[in-house]
């Protein structure tokens, strides 16, 4: 499985393409079904999840779906930037289609015994906003526990954990206009002042950044994908009138001077900077 290769970018298949692997339906077998749905219900989008597909696989299946997605359940074995690699594979392999990911909610590796666990909400929030920072427009969560003898463990035996998801979904709903806004023109640069710099797990730097622009200002998604703290200086293509950033859901303001802000990121931290145009 792809999770066995945690320190490289999502590789191209070395044996057979997705459609030729056991138990997979090739795109030509799905096309009549897709076209039938389109004729019978043209306003109903068709969602296709490949589950461990490569970018080339998503390209091959791009003509038989309106929403393209993939699975990635990294906890506890794989560095979280695997989410970025899967997100890039879905988005780049599916031009013109809505790119989604199915993220982890439950423990999925019963072979690990007591070490198997569900992701913490800090990890879930990191994975969610990392996917969004890499251009995805939708996320779903896999909540079925695969341990023998358990059924839907998250909802039945971890109600307090489950209740945290209402906060996350409310947060995403509140920010939906920004999260679906177009990427702002210009370059976003991150200088790591403290903590790991350079290329990290899966070939990505510590911070995953996406600046969105719309009438009235900018919004920056900033995610630390590492289990280590970092401090960074971020240089953004902003209106000169922007002098402060409101960090959403953290009740604090960060100074912005000439399009530059500095901030600290705890392990797996997500900061969401709302920067209205100055008046």
N, C-alpha and C positions, 0 to 999 in steps of 0.2 A: 504494500500500500504506500501511497505517497507520504504518509506520516512517518515512514521509516527513514526519510531523507530530510531531516529537519534543518540542515545548514546550507541548503542550496535553493536557488529559485526553482519554481515548478518546472520539472524537466519535461522534455518531449518523450513520448513512449519509446522504449527501446525494443519492444517486441511487436505487438499488434495495436493498431488504432482502436479507439473506444468501441466503434461499431462492430469490430471483429472479435472482441473479447467475449468469453462465455456469458450467456444470458442477457446479452445486449441486443437491442433492435437497431438495425442500421437505419440511417435517415430515409432511404427509399421505401422502407416498410412503414414508416410513420407518415410519410407525405400524404397518402390517400386519407388517413384518419384526420390529419390536420386540415386538409382541404374540405373534408366533409363537415367538420365543426365550423369552419369559416362560412360555408354555405348555409348551414342550418341556423347558426347564431353568430352573425358577423360582428356583433358588438362584444362578444365574450372572448377575452384574451386567453390564449392557451399557454400554460406554464409548463416548461420542461426542465426537470432537474437531472443533471447527468450523474452526479455522485462520483467524485474523483475523476473528472474529465480534465484533459489538457486543453491549452488554448486552441490547438489544431482541431480537437474534438468539438469544441464549441463552434468553431468555424464551420465544421462539417454539418452540424445540426442547426445552423442558424436559420435555415429556411423552413423549419417545421415547428416554430414556436414564436410567440410574441413576448414572452417573459423567459429569460434564460437564467438558470441558477446552478449552484453546486453546493456540496456539503463540505464543511470543515469543522471537525471536533478535536481540537488540539490538546485539551487538558486531560491528564496531567503530564503527558510525555513530550509534547512538541512546543517549541517557542511560539508565542502568539502571533508574530509576524507572518506565520503561515497563512493567516487570514488575508493579509495584504496580497500574497502571491496568488491565492485562489481568486480574490476579487479582481486582480488584474487579468487573470486568465479568462474569467467570465466576460469582463467588459471589453477587452481587446478582441476576444473571439466571437463577440456577438454585436457587431456594429448595427445600429438601428433598432435594437431590441432592448427592452427593459432589463438591466442586470441586477440580479438579486443573489443573496447567499442564504443558506440554511446554517445557522450557528448553533453551538452547543449549549444546552440547558441542563442536561442530565449526565450522570456517569455512564460511559459507553465502553469501558474496557474491563469487563469482569475478570479477564485473565490476570489482572494486576492485584486481585484480592483486596486487601485492606487499603492499598494505595490508590485504588480507583476512587474518584470523587467527581462531584459536579463542579463547574467553575464557580468561583466567588462572584459576587455582583461587581466587584472592582474589575475582575477579568472579563465578565460579560460586557460591561460598559466599554471597556477597552476594545474588545473585539467588534462591538457594534459600531462605534464611531470610527474605528480603523477602516471597516468596510465602507462606511459612508465617505470617509476621506479619500478613498480610492475610486470614487465615482459611482458606487452602487446606489440604486434608488429604492431598494426594498430589502428587508431582512425578515427571516422567519427563524424559529427556534425549535430544536429537536428536544422534546421533553420526555421521551420514552426511555426508561432505565432498562438496560440489557442484562442486568444480573439475573441469574436463574431464580425463580420464585418471587420476583418483584413485578408489579404492574403499575405503570404510571407513578413511579416513586415520588417524583417531585411534587405532585399535587396531593398525594395521599399521606405521605409520611414526612414531608418537609413544608408544612403550610406557611411557616414564617418566611422561609426562603421564597416560596411562591409569591407571597404578598409583596415582596420587593419589586416584582415585575410590573405591578400597577404603577409604581413610581417611574420606572423606566419608560413604559409606554406613554404615560402622560407627558413626560419630558420630550419624547420624540414628537408627539402630537403638537406640543406647544411650539417646537422649533421647525415644524414641517416646511413652512414657507422658505426658511433659510436653507434647510437641508436639501431641498429640491431646486434651489436657485442655481443659475449657471455659475461656472467657475469664473472668477474675475480675471481680466487680462493682466499681464505683468508677471513678474517673477517673485516668488516667495523664497527667501533664503533663511536658513537656520544655522547659527554658529553655536556649537556646544561649548559652553564656558566651563562646566563641571560635569563629569561623568563620561561614559563611553562615547567616543567620537568615531567617525568612519563607518564602514560597512559592518552590519551586525547579522543576526540570524536571518536566513533566507535572502541575504543580500541587501537588506534595507537599513537605512540609518535609524537612529533612536526615535526620531520624531516623524510622524506621519501628518502632513499638513495639507489643508485645502482651504483656500480663500474663496468665499462666495460673494458675489456682488449683486446688488439690486438698488432700486430707487431708494435713497435715504441712507445708504451706508454699505458697510461690509461686515462679513461674519467669517471668523476663522475657526475651523476645526483643527485642534492640535492634540495629538495622541502620543504618549510615550509608550512604545511597544515593548519596552524592556522591563525586566524585573529589578532594575537598578534605577536610582534617582538620577536626574539630570537637571542642569540649569542651562538655559539657552537664551541667546539674543536673536530675535526674529525681525527681519527686515521685510516690510510689506509695501506694495504699491498703493498707498492710500492718499486720499485727499489731504492737502496740507492742514485743513481745519480739524482733522481728527487728533485730539489730544489725550483722550482716555478710552480705555476699553472696559466695558462691563463684562465681568466673567460670570456668565449665566449659571445660576444655581449654586454659586459660591459666596454671594453677597460681598463682593469686593471689586474695587476698581484698580486697573493697572495703567500707569502713565504711558503715553505714546508720544515720542519725540521724533519728529521728522520721519514718520513711518516705521520707527523702531520701538520695540518693546522687549523687556526682559522678564523672565518668569522661571520659577522652579517647578519641576514635575516629579512627583513621587512615583514609585514603581507603578506602571500601568495607568498613570493618571491621564485624565481627559480634561482639557480646558477648552471652553467655548467662549470666544471673545466676540462680543457684540460691539461694533464700532460705528455709531451713527455719524453721518457727515455733520461737521460743525456748522453752526449758524450764527 
